[in-house]
Amino acid sequence: MKKAKSGTAMAYHEELNIAHKGLVSIQRQIPGNFITWSRTFERNGIPSEVVCKALPDYGVPHGIDNDVLLAVQEAFMEQGCPEDNRVRISMYRLLQLCGMDDDGNRRKDVRRSLDRLRSTTYWVSELWRNHSKGHWTTVTFNLVAGLAYDRDVNDPDGARQLVITLADEIATSIRDGYVKPVRLEVLRLLNQPARAAYRVLDALRHHAEDPDQRTDVLQINLMELAVHFGLTSERPEIIRRSLDPIHEELTKVKVLSRVELNGRGKKQDVTYVFGEATREADGQLTQLLIDVGLAKGPAEKLAM
């Protein structure tokens, strides 16, 4: 999978299983005793389950973990998807990919986030897409399978590097191309939790079995949406209040052009009409325009 050179990419790419299943809550904060959850999804009429178990010292993945996990995936692809699934990266570069300033507090936050991603275990029953084989599987994994610190043997006096090992399921899925783009210009305009919500909604608009297919209108039950967002409340009125500022922010930056809520209580539906900030260039048309002499940037604009 070819990637733009470091610092020049206009979009990141993230693995679709993670975003589809709400494995990382969009909430900035979670209750201190929230260390496990179980959620039921329905795939083609078949009930499937996802179970998350975390350590009491960390709680389940949430908030900043969305940015850190996306950055690790991006670094993995930048480095050519190493066969050992290991990302070797400085803390400074990881903070860059997270879109964070380099200071002591941020470094501490990212280290704690990596520990949380490493120590949390997921069980996904008949709901993990094996894209190369075209079927759904059951898997158990930690998002970060290993975490170590090391120095370059050729530079023993240099700073230590993080060695982050991605779960084999995630690394394989990325190599298989089961990813979607995440537009950097959109990420930079958003705060959490709207930034994470944008990524989840953008994932849900891509067809789970054929990611090249996507819709401009998404209708989803409010309670189902809360599951995908990883919200801890099951009360519709609290969920709606949580979503109001997110909808406002996503509409302001034109990720959404319209949001409609219909119905009452747990039977409410949310309809999202996606805006111009989520438009993607047609890949085949872009390549045709490049083949006749246009540069990639102008070609992508014309192919929108």
Contacts in CASP RR format, 6 or more apart in sequence:
PFRMAT RR
TARGET T0000
AUTHOR 0000-0000-0000
METHOD contacts of the structure
MODEL  1
MKKAKSGTAMAYHEELNIAHKGLVSIQRQIPGNFITWSRTFERNGIPSEV
VCKALPDYGVPHGIDNDVLLAVQEAFMEQGCPEDNRVRISMYRLLQLCGM
DDDGNRRKDVRRSLDRLRSTTYWVSELWRNHSKGHWTTVTFNLVAGLAYD
RDVNDPDGARQLVITLADEIATSIRDGYVKPVRLEVLRLLNQPARAAYRV
LDALRHHAEDPDQRTDVLQINLMELAVHFGLTSERPEIIRRSLDPIHEEL
TKVKVLSRVELNGRGKKQDVTYVFGEATREADGQLTQLLIDVGLAKGPAE
KLAM
1 77 0 8 1.000
1 80 0 8 1.000
1 81 0 8 1.000
1 174 0 8 1.000
1 175 0 8 1.000
1 177 0 8 1.000
3 9 0 8 1.000
3 77 0 8 1.000
3 78 0 8 1.000
3 80 0 8 1.000
4 10 0 8 1.000
6 78 0 8 1.000
6 93 0 8 1.000
7 96 0 8 1.000
9 74 0 8 1.000
9 184 0 8 1.000
10 183 0 8 1.000
10 184 0 8 1.000
10 185 0 8 1.000
11 181 0 8 1.000
11 182 0 8 1.000
11 183 0 8 1.000
11 184 0 8 1.000
12 70 0 8 1.000
12 73 0 8 1.000
12 74 0 8 1.000
12 97 0 8 1.000
12 181 0 8 1.000
12 182 0 8 1.000
12 184 0 8 1.000
12 187 0 8 1.000
13 73 0 8 1.000
13 74 0 8 1.000
13 77 0 8 1.000
13 174 0 8 1.000
13 179 0 8 1.000
13 180 0 8 1.000
13 181 0 8 1.000
13 182 0 8 1.000
14 70 0 8 1.000
14 73 0 8 1.000
14 179 0 8 1.000
14 180 0 8 1.000
14 182 0 8 1.000
14 199 0 8 1.000
14 203 0 8 1.000
15 73 0 8 1.000
15 170 0 8 1.000
15 173 0 8 1.000
15 174 0 8 1.000
15 178 0 8 1.000
15 179 0 8 1.000
16 129 0 8 1.000
16 173 0 8 1.000
16 178 0 8 1.000
16 179 0 8 1.000
16 180 0 8 1.000
16 203 0 8 1.000
16 206 0 8 1.000
16 208 0 8 1.000
16 211 0 8 1.000
17 124 0 8 1.000
17 128 0 8 1.000
17 129 0 8 1.000
17 169 0 8 1.000
17 170 0 8 1.000
17 173 0 8 1.000
17 178 0 8 1.000
18 24 0 8 1.000
18 69 0 8 1.000
18 143 0 8 1.000
18 170 0 8 1.000
19 180 0 8 1.000
19 199 0 8 1.000
19 200 0 8 1.000
19 202 0 8 1.000
19 203 0 8 1.000
19 204 0 8 1.000
20 203 0 8 1.000
20 204 0 8 1.000
20 208 0 8 1.000
20 228 0 8 1.000
21 41 0 8 1.000
21 50 0 8 1.000
21 124 0 8 1.000
21 127 0 8 1.000
21 228 0 8 1.000
22 50 0 8 1.000
22 200 0 8 1.000
22 227 0 8 1.000
22 228 0 8 1.000
22 229 0 8 1.000
22 230 0 8 1.000
23 50 0 8 1.000
23 52 0 8 1.000
23 61 0 8 1.000
23 122 0 8 1.000
23 143 0 8 1.000
24 61 0 8 1.000
24 62 0 8 1.000
24 63 0 8 1.000
24 65 0 8 1.000
24 66 0 8 1.000
24 69 0 8 1.000
24 143 0 8 1.000
24 196 0 8 1.000
24 230 0 8 1.000
25 60 0 8 1.000
25 61 0 8 1.000
25 62 0 8 1.000
25 63 0 8 1.000
25 229 0 8 1.000
25 230 0 8 1.000
25 231 0 8 1.000
25 232 0 8 1.000
26 62 0 8 1.000
26 63 0 8 1.000
26 66 0 8 1.000
26 192 0 8 1.000
26 193 0 8 1.000
26 196 0 8 1.000
26 197 0 8 1.000
26 200 0 8 1.000
26 229 0 8 1.000
26 230 0 8 1.000
26 231 0 8 1.000
27 62 0 8 1.000
27 63 0 8 1.000
27 193 0 8 1.000
27 229 0 8 1.000
27 230 0 8 1.000
27 231 0 8 1.000
27 232 0 8 1.000
28 62 0 8 1.000
28 63 0 8 1.000
28 192 0 8 1.000
28 193 0 8 1.000
29 62 0 8 1.000
29 63 0 8 1.000
30 59 0 8 1.000
30 60 0 8 1.000
30 62 0 8 1.000
30 232 0 8 1.000
31 232 0 8 1.000
32 59 0 8 1.000
33 56 0 8 1.000
34 59 0 8 1.000
34 60 0 8 1.000
34 232 0 8 1.000
35 53 0 8 1.000
35 54 0 8 1.000
35 55 0 8 1.000
35 56 0 8 1.000
35 59 0 8 1.000
35 60 0 8 1.000
36 51 0 8 1.000
36 52 0 8 1.000
36 53 0 8 1.000
36 54 0 8 1.000
36 60 0 8 1.000
37 51 0 8 1.000
37 52 0 8 1.000
37 60 0 8 1.000
37 230 0 8 1.000
38 49 0 8 1.000
38 50 0 8 1.000
38 51 0 8 1.000
38 52 0 8 1.000
39 49 0 8 1.000
39 50 0 8 1.000
39 227 0 8 1.000
39 230 0 8 1.000
40 47 0 8 1.000
40 48 0 8 1.000
40 49 0 8 1.000
41 47 0 8 1.000
41 48 0 8 1.000
41 49 0 8 1.000
41 50 0 8 1.000
41 127 0 8 1.000
41 227 0 8 1.000
42 48 0 8 1.000
43 126 0 8 1.000
43 127 0 8 1.000
43 136 0 8 1.000
43 208 0 8 1.000
46 126 0 8 1.000
48 124 0 8 1.000
48 125 0 8 1.000
48 126 0 8 1.000
48 127 0 8 1.000
48 136 0 8 1.000
49 123 0 8 1.000
49 124 0 8 1.000
49 125 0 8 1.000
49 127 0 8 1.000
50 122 0 8 1.000
50 123 0 8 1.000
50 124 0 8 1.000
50 125 0 8 1.000
50 127 0 8 1.000
51 122 0 8 1.000
51 123 0 8 1.000
51 125 0 8 1.000
52 60 0 8 1.000
52 61 0 8 1.000
52 120 0 8 1.000
52 121 0 8 1.000
52 122 0 8 1.000
53 120 0 8 1.000
53 121 0 8 1.000
53 122 0 8 1.000
54 60 0 8 1.000
54 61 0 8 1.000
54 116 0 8 1.000
54 119 0 8 1.000
54 120 0 8 1.000
54 121 0 8 1.000
55 119 0 8 1.000
55 120 0 8 1.000
58 112 0 8 1.000
58 115 0 8 1.000
58 116 0 8 1.000
58 119 0 8 1.000
58 120 0 8 1.000
59 116 0 8 1.000
59 120 0 8 1.000
60 116 0 8 1.000
60 120 0 8 1.000
61 69 0 8 1.000
61 116 0 8 1.000
61 117 0 8 1.000
61 120 0 8 1.000
61 143 0 8 1.000
63 192 0 8 1.000
63 193 0 8 1.000
63 196 0 8 1.000
64 109 0 8 1.000
64 110 0 8 1.000
64 113 0 8 1.000
64 192 0 8 1.000
65 113 0 8 1.000
65 116 0 8 1.000
65 117 0 8 1.000
66 192 0 8 1.000
66 195 0 8 1.000
66 196 0 8 1.000
66 199 0 8 1.000
67 98 0 8 1.000
67 99 0 8 1.000
67 100 0 8 1.000
67 192 0 8 1.000
67 195 0 8 1.000
68 94 0 8 1.000
68 98 0 8 1.000
68 110 0 8 1.000
68 113 0 8 1.000
68 114 0 8 1.000
68 117 0 8 1.000
69 117 0 8 1.000
69 143 0 8 1.000
70 97 0 8 1.000
70 98 0 8 1.000
70 182 0 8 1.000
70 199 0 8 1.000
71 94 0 8 1.000
71 97 0 8 1.000
71 98 0 8 1.000
71 99 0 8 1.000
72 87 0 8 1.000
72 94 0 8 1.000
72 144 0 8 1.000
72 164 0 8 1.000
72 166 0 8 1.000
73 166 0 8 1.000
73 170 0 8 1.000
73 174 0 8 1.000
74 97 0 8 1.000
75 87 0 8 1.000
75 89 0 8 1.000
75 93 0 8 1.000
75 94 0 8 1.000
75 97 0 8 1.000
75 164 0 8 1.000
76 82 0 8 1.000
76 85 0 8 1.000
76 87 0 8 1.000
76 166 0 8 1.000
76 171 0 8 1.000
76 174 0 8 1.000
77 174 0 8 1.000
79 87 0 8 1.000
79 88 0 8 1.000
81 171 0 8 1.000
81 174 0 8 1.000
81 175 0 8 1.000
84 165 0 8 1.000
85 145 0 8 1.000
85 165 0 8 1.000
85 166 0 8 1.000
85 167 0 8 1.000
85 168 0 8 1.000
85 171 0 8 1.000
86 163 0 8 1.000
86 164 0 8 1.000
86 165 0 8 1.000
86 166 0 8 1.000
87 162 0 8 1.000
87 163 0 8 1.000
87 164 0 8 1.000
87 165 0 8 1.000
87 166 0 8 1.000
88 150 0 8 1.000
88 161 0 8 1.000
88 162 0 8 1.000
88 163 0 8 1.000
89 161 0 8 1.000
89 162 0 8 1.000
89 164 0 8 1.000
90 159 0 8 1.000
90 161 0 8 1.000
90 162 0 8 1.000
91 102 0 8 1.000
91 107 0 8 1.000
91 110 0 8 1.000
91 159 0 8 1.000
91 162 0 8 1.000
92 102 0 8 1.000
94 110 0 8 1.000
94 162 0 8 1.000
95 101 0 8 1.000
95 102 0 8 1.000
95 106 0 8 1.000
95 107 0 8 1.000
95 110 0 8 1.000
96 102 0 8 1.000
98 110 0 8 1.000
99 187 0 8 1.000
99 188 0 8 1.000
100 106 0 8 1.000
100 110 0 8 1.000
114 144 0 8 1.000
114 147 0 8 1.000
114 162 0 8 1.000
114 164 0 8 1.000
115 147 0 8 1.000
117 142 0 8 1.000
117 143 0 8 1.000
117 144 0 8 1.000
118 142 0 8 1.000
118 143 0 8 1.000
118 144 0 8 1.000
118 145 0 8 1.000
118 146 0 8 1.000
118 147 0 8 1.000
119 142 0 8 1.000
120 142 0 8 1.000
120 143 0 8 1.000
121 140 0 8 1.000
121 141 0 8 1.000
121 142 0 8 1.000
122 139 0 8 1.000
122 140 0 8 1.000
122 141 0 8 1.000
122 142 0 8 1.000
122 143 0 8 1.000
123 138 0 8 1.000
123 139 0 8 1.000
123 140 0 8 1.000
124 138 0 8 1.000
124 139 0 8 1.000
124 140 0 8 1.000
125 138 0 8 1.000
126 136 0 8 1.000
126 137 0 8 1.000
126 138 0 8 1.000
127 136 0 8 1.000
127 138 0 8 1.000
128 136 0 8 1.000
128 137 0 8 1.000
128 138 0 8 1.000
128 139 0 8 1.000
128 169 0 8 1.000
129 136 0 8 1.000
129 137 0 8 1.000
129 173 0 8 1.000
129 178 0 8 1.000
129 208 0 8 1.000
129 209 0 8 1.000
130 136 0 8 1.000
130 137 0 8 1.000
130 173 0 8 1.000
130 176 0 8 1.000
131 173 0 8 1.000
131 176 0 8 1.000
131 177 0 8 1.000
131 178 0 8 1.000
132 172 0 8 1.000
132 176 0 8 1.000
134 209 0 8 1.000
139 169 0 8 1.000
141 167 0 8 1.000
141 168 0 8 1.000
141 169 0 8 1.000
141 170 0 8 1.000
142 167 0 8 1.000
143 166 0 8 1.000
143 167 0 8 1.000
143 170 0 8 1.000
144 164 0 8 1.000
144 165 0 8 1.000
144 166 0 8 1.000
144 167 0 8 1.000
145 165 0 8 1.000
145 166 0 8 1.000
145 167 0 8 1.000
145 168 0 8 1.000
146 163 0 8 1.000
146 164 0 8 1.000
146 165 0 8 1.000
147 162 0 8 1.000
147 163 0 8 1.000
147 164 0 8 1.000
147 165 0 8 1.000
148 162 0 8 1.000
148 163 0 8 1.000
149 160 0 8 1.000
149 161 0 8 1.000
149 162 0 8 1.000
149 163 0 8 1.000
150 160 0 8 1.000
150 161 0 8 1.000
150 163 0 8 1.000
151 158 0 8 1.000
151 159 0 8 1.000
151 160 0 8 1.000
151 161 0 8 1.000
152 158 0 8 1.000
152 161 0 8 1.000
166 174 0 8 1.000
173 179 0 8 1.000
178 211 0 8 1.000
179 211 0 8 1.000
180 202 0 8 1.000
180 203 0 8 1.000
180 206 0 8 1.000
180 211 0 8 1.000
181 280 0 8 1.000
182 199 0 8 1.000
182 202 0 8 1.000
183 277 0 8 1.000
183 278 0 8 1.000
185 277 0 8 1.000
186 198 0 8 1.000
186 253 0 8 1.000
186 255 0 8 1.000
186 277 0 8 1.000
186 278 0 8 1.000
187 195 0 8 1.000
187 198 0 8 1.000
189 253 0 8 1.000
190 198 0 8 1.000
190 249 0 8 1.000
190 250 0 8 1.000
190 253 0 8 1.000
190 255 0 8 1.000
191 249 0 8 1.000
193 229 0 8 1.000
193 246 0 8 1.000
194 245 0 8 1.000
194 246 0 8 1.000
194 249 0 8 1.000
194 250 0 8 1.000
196 229 0 8 1.000
197 229 0 8 1.000
197 246 0 8 1.000
197 250 0 8 1.000
198 250 0 8 1.000
198 255 0 8 1.000
200 228 0 8 1.000
200 229 0 8 1.000
201 218 0 8 1.000
201 250 0 8 1.000
201 255 0 8 1.000
201 256 0 8 1.000
201 272 0 8 1.000
201 274 0 8 1.000
202 255 0 8 1.000
202 278 0 8 1.000
204 218 0 8 1.000
204 220 0 8 1.000
204 228 0 8 1.000
205 214 0 8 1.000
205 215 0 8 1.000
205 216 0 8 1.000
205 218 0 8 1.000
205 272 0 8 1.000
205 274 0 8 1.000
205 278 0 8 1.000
206 213 0 8 1.000
206 214 0 8 1.000
207 213 0 8 1.000
207 214 0 8 1.000
214 280 0 8 1.000
215 274 0 8 1.000
216 273 0 8 1.000
216 274 0 8 1.000
216 275 0 8 1.000
217 271 0 8 1.000
217 272 0 8 1.000
217 273 0 8 1.000
217 274 0 8 1.000
218 271 0 8 1.000
218 272 0 8 1.000
218 274 0 8 1.000
219 269 0 8 1.000
219 270 0 8 1.000
219 271 0 8 1.000
219 272 0 8 1.000
220 228 0 8 1.000
220 269 0 8 1.000
220 270 0 8 1.000
220 272 0 8 1.000
221 266 0 8 1.000
221 267 0 8 1.000
221 268 0 8 1.000
221 269 0 8 1.000
221 270 0 8 1.000
222 236 0 8 1.000
222 239 0 8 1.000
222 240 0 8 1.000
222 261 0 8 1.000
222 265 0 8 1.000
222 266 0 8 1.000
222 268 0 8 1.000
222 269 0 8 1.000
222 270 0 8 1.000
223 234 0 8 1.000
223 236 0 8 1.000
223 239 0 8 1.000
223 266 0 8 1.000
225 239 0 8 1.000
225 243 0 8 1.000
225 270 0 8 1.000
226 233 0 8 1.000
226 234 0 8 1.000
226 239 0 8 1.000
231 239 0 8 1.000
231 242 0 8 1.000
233 239 0 8 1.000
233 242 0 8 1.000
236 265 0 8 1.000
236 266 0 8 1.000
236 268 0 8 1.000
237 265 0 8 1.000
240 261 0 8 1.000
240 268 0 8 1.000
243 270 0 8 1.000
247 256 0 8 1.000
247 259 0 8 1.000
250 256 0 8 1.000
251 257 0 8 1.000
251 258 0 8 1.000
251 259 0 8 1.000
253 277 0 8 1.000
254 275 0 8 1.000
254 276 0 8 1.000
254 277 0 8 1.000
255 274 0 8 1.000
255 275 0 8 1.000
255 277 0 8 1.000
255 278 0 8 1.000
256 272 0 8 1.000
256 273 0 8 1.000
256 274 0 8 1.000
256 275 0 8 1.000
257 273 0 8 1.000
257 274 0 8 1.000
257 275 0 8 1.000
257 276 0 8 1.000
258 271 0 8 1.000
258 272 0 8 1.000
258 273 0 8 1.000
259 270 0 8 1.000
259 271 0 8 1.000
259 272 0 8 1.000
259 273 0 8 1.000
260 270 0 8 1.000
260 271 0 8 1.000
261 268 0 8 1.000
261 269 0 8 1.000
261 270 0 8 1.000
261 271 0 8 1.000
262 268 0 8 1.000
262 269 0 8 1.000
262 271 0 8 1.000
263 269 0 8 1.000
279 304 0 8 1.000
280 304 0 8 1.000
281 299 0 8 1.000
281 300 0 8 1.000
281 301 0 8 1.000
281 303 0 8 1.000
281 304 0 8 1.000
282 303 0 8 1.000
282 304 0 8 1.000
283 303 0 8 1.000
285 302 0 8 1.000
285 303 0 8 1.000
286 296 0 8 1.000
286 299 0 8 1.000
286 300 0 8 1.000
286 303 0 8 1.000
287 299 0 8 1.000
289 298 0 8 1.000
289 299 0 8 1.000
289 302 0 8 1.000
289 303 0 8 1.000
290 296 0 8 1.000
290 299 0 8 1.000
294 302 0 8 1.000
END
